[in-house]
Amino acid sequence: MIAADLERLAAAQLGDGGWDVDYLQISPAGKLDWRGVATLRAIDILRANGVV
């Protein structure tokens, strides 16, 4: 179900407005770098599907 996956993605948004990475981080700095990528990807997916 695509709708359920979109709801899950939207619900994963953190209080600061971003999304966390879903893989084992090598370093704290790497986590911060990839959080931006994950956030932009989530926003792009949600916009493309009319959620935001």
C-alpha positions in Angstrom: 0.0 0.0 0.0 1.6 3.2 -1.2 -0.7 5.3 1.0 0.5 3.5 4.1 4.1 4.0 3.2 3.6 7.7 2.6 1.9 8.0 6.0 4.8 6.1 7.6 7.3 8.4 5.9 5.5 11.5 7.0 5.2 10.2 10.6 8.9 9.6 10.7 9.6 13.4 10.6 11.5 14.5 13.7 10.6 17.5 15.9 13.3 19.6 14.3 11.7 19.1 10.9 14.1 16.6 9.5 14.3 12.9 8.9 16.9 10.6 10.4 19.1 8.2 8.4 18.1 4.6 8.6 21.5 2.9 8.4 24.4 2.4 10.7 26.4 5.6 11.0 30.1 5.5 10.8 30.5 8.8 12.7 28.4 11.5 14.3 29.5 13.9 11.5 28.4 11.4 8.8 25.0 11.1 10.4 24.6 14.9 10.2 25.7 14.9 6.6 23.4 12.2 5.5 20.4 13.5 7.5 20.2 16.4 5.0 20.0 14.0 2.1 17.4 11.9 3.9 15.3 15.0 4.6 15.4 16.2 1.0 14.5 12.8 -0.3 11.6 12.5 2.1 10.2 15.9 1.2 10.6 15.2 -2.5 8.7 11.9 -2.2 5.9 13.4 -0.1 5.5 16.4 -2.5 5.5 14.2 -5.6 2.6 12.3 -4.0 0.6 15.3 -2.9 1.2 14.8 0.8 2.8 18.2 1.5 
